[in-house]
Amino acid sequence: MSITSGWPLSNEGIRFLTPRSLCDQLASDPLTQNLYLIAMGYYPKALHHKMERQKHHNTLIIYCTAGKGVVVSDEVEYQVKAGDLILLPKNQAHQYRADDIDPWSIYWLHVDGLLTQALCQHLAMEQPVVSIGLQPQITAQLESLFSLRHSGYNLAAFIHGSHALQQLLSYFALLVRNQRSQSDKRINLDHIQVLMNEHLHGHLDLDTMASHSQLSKYHFSKRFKELTGHSPVQYFIILKMQHACWLLDIGQQQIKQIASAVGYDDPYYFSRIFKKVIGLSPMQYRRSKH
């Protein structure tokens, strides 16, 4: 890959490539070999922008911030709109193009590394195009990655960029899961979280949560764990302990008062649960913050 610095283009926006020599360093450095940036760019209102690849040597991620476009993968055509995330894995033939009337504005990243496939699997995208909505935090993180083009291709800067890139991909995965939970009519995770937060001071049983979602306890528990990785009861306890942490942070209430505030009559039992979830006893947690 030739050495190319970032530059403004009158009709294409900004792009930059990581020099081949630096890519080789990133691929062998233990701090970056899991994931590193090959190239990235931003194309605003990219009229006539199109690409076709039969063989692709790295993974491509596109985030559409405005306009429309089309992606073709495995001979299936997908419509793209603002707020859509596109994932085109390594070695997968694909085509994409901006809409002729309302051309898209996109950020794009070519990435590689030992963990690229695992991170793509973690994204859990059931198709190449998924809506995650317009997210200012994503735009801010992408703009931060763009600062690498001003680094003089400093290795330390690209090491930092590799870790920021992994954080960005993990955030994409979180947004994909949140979007899936919101679109799943069988269970609305946001509503369940509100219900749990309303009962942090007391008790909330599985029957009530399942009834709130109009599901049997079995199906509610199964779907909830698929979405969060925790059973409903475990998740509720974690929320209680997070609230207890906040109470420990903001004031000087006694442990028994905090236990009562999150629904535990026995402060010793509360302390055992707190330590199991947080990893510290309530007193150790408080001392660590002060």
N, C-alpha and C positions, 0 to 999 in steps of 0.2 A: 504494500500500500504506500502510495507516495505521501510525502510530507506536505500537508495542506493546512494552513491556519484558517481560523474562522474569518468569514468576510461577509459584508452585506451585499446582497444581490438585488437589483432593482425590482425583479418580479418573482424572486424565489425565496427571499428572506435570508436566513443565516444558517450556515452549516459548518461543521469542522470534522476532520478525520484525525484519529490517533495515529501517529507515525508507526510504520511497521516495526522499527527497532524498539519503540516503547511498548507496542503490543506484545512483542516477544518477552520483554522484561515483566510485564504484567501477567503474562501467562505462566511464568516460572516463579514469580515471587509468591511465597506462601500467604502473604497478606492480601493478595489480589487475584490469585489464580482461580478462585471459585467463581468470580464474576467481575468483569471489567468492560469498559466502554470502548467499542470499535469506532463508532461515529455517531453523531446526532445532529439534528437540525430543526429549524422552525420555518414553515412555509405558510405565510398568511395569504388567504384568498388565492390559492395556487391554481389559477386557471390554466387548463391544458396539462396539468401535472398528471403523469401516468407512468406506470412501471410494469414490466413483465419479466419474471425470472423462472427459468426451468430448474435451476439448481442454486441453492442459496447456502452460503457457508457459515452463516451465523444467524442468531435469532433477531427478529425485527419486532419492535413494539411501536405502535402508533397511537397517539391520543388526539382525538378531534375536538377542537375548541369552538368551531363555528362552521357553518355551511354543510355541504353534503358530499358524498362520494360513494364509490362502489369497491368492494373487495371480492375477488374470486379465488376460492381455495377448494381443492378437491372437486373442481368443476361445479361448485355451488356458488351462486352469487349472493352477496350480502349487502344490503343497503347500510350506509354509514351516515350518522348525523352527529351534531354537536353533543359532547358528553359520552361518546362511544370510545371504548378501548379495543384495540386490534392487536392480536397476537399471531405472528406468523413464525412458527418454529423453524429451526435449522433444517436444511435439506428438503423443505416442503415447497413445491412449485406454487407460484401465486401470481396474481395480477391485481393491480389497484389503479384507480383513477379518480380524479376530482370531477364533480358534477359540472356540466357545461354552463348551467344557468346560475347555480349557487355554489361555486367552488369552495371546497373545504379549506380550513386553516388547521394545520396539524403540527404537532411535535412528533419527531420520530427518533428512535434510538436503535442502533445495531449493537448487540451485546454478545459476549461469549464468556466461557469459563466452565470449570468442572461442575458447578452447581446449576448451570443454566437450565438443564432439563428438569431437575428437581424443583427449581423455582417456578418453571412453567407449569408443572404438575400441581404445585401448591396454589397457583392462580385458579385452578379448577374451573376453567372456562369450557363450557360444553360445546361452544362453537367459536370460530375465530373473532367474532364481533360481539361484544357485550356492552350494554349501557351501564355506566357507573355515574353518570351525571357530570355536570360542570363543577369541578372541585378546585377552589382557589389554592388549597394546600398543594395539590399536584402541580399546578402551574408554578407556584413558588419554588418547589423542589426541582422542577425541570430547569427553571431559570438559574438556580444555584449550580446545577450541573454544567450549564453553559459557561460559567465562570472559568472552567478548566481551559477554555481556549485562550485565556489571558495569562495562563500560568507559566508560559515558556516551556510547556511540556515537562514540568518538574515532576519527578517520580512521586515525591511526597504528596503533592496535590492530587495526583491520580489515584494514589492509595486511598486518600480521603474520599475521592469521588466514587471509588468502587464500593465503599461501605455505604455511602449515601445512595448509590444505585440499588443496593440490596434492600435498604430501608424503603425505597420507593416501590420496588416490586412487592415487598411484603404488604405495603399499604394498598397497592392495587388488589392484592388477594383479599384483604379485609373488605374493601369496597365491593368487590364482586360478590362475596358472601352476603354482605348486608343487602345488596340489591336483590339477590335471589330470595332472601328471607322476606323482603317486602313484597315481592311479586308472587310469593306462594300464598294462595288464599287459605290454605289449611291452617296456617299459624302465622300470626303477626308478631314478630319478635319485639318490635318497639312497644306494642301494647302490653305484652307480658312483662317487659322491663319496667314500664310505668306501674303496672299492678304490683310488682315486687317492691319498687321504691316506696309505694304508698303503704306497704306493710313492714318496712324495715324495723319499726319499733315493736312489732309483735310477731304473729305467726301467720303462715300461709301454707296450706296443705296442697298436696298434688291434685286432689279432687277439685279444688277451687280453680287452680290454674288450668286444668284440662277442660273444665266446664266453661271457662272464659273463652277458650279456643274452640269450643263445640266439638271436642274430640274425646275419645276414650283415653283413660290414663296411659294405656300401653302405647297408643299411636302418638299421643302428645309427647310422652317421654322419649320415644324413639326419634321423632322429628326434631325435638328440641336439642337432643344430643348431637344429631347430625349437623345442626346449625352452629352450635356453640362449643362442642367438645366436652360439655359437662351435662350431667343430669340436671333437671330443674331444681331439685333440692340443693345439690352442690352449688349451683349458680346463685341461688338465693342466699346461701350461707356466705359465698364470696362477696356478694353485694353488701351484706351485713358487716363483714369484717372490713371492707373498704370504707364504709361509713364510720365504723369504730376508729379507723386510722385517722379520719378527718376530725373526729371529736377529740382524739388524743393530740392532734396537731394544733387545734385552735384554742384550747383551754386547759384548765387544771382540774377538771372533774376527777373524782375518785374512780377507780376501776369499777367498783360496784355500781356507780351511777351510769357509767358508759355501758356496762353490761345490761343494765335495765333499759337504757335508751335504745338498744338494738334487740330487745326481747328476751333477755336471759335473766332469770331470777337468781341463778346460782353463778356468782362471779368467778368461782374456781373452774366451773365447767366452761364458761365463756372464755377464760384465759387459755384453757387447753385447746379449744377450737381456734382461737385467734392464733396461737403459736403454730398449729397445724397448717393453717392457711397462709399466714404471713411469714412464718419462719422465725419469729421472735415473740417473746411474751409481750403483753401490753406495756409492762414497765421497761423492758429492754427497748421496745420500739420508741417509747417516749424519750428515753435517755439518748437514743441515737439521733433524735431530731433536735436535741438541745445541747 
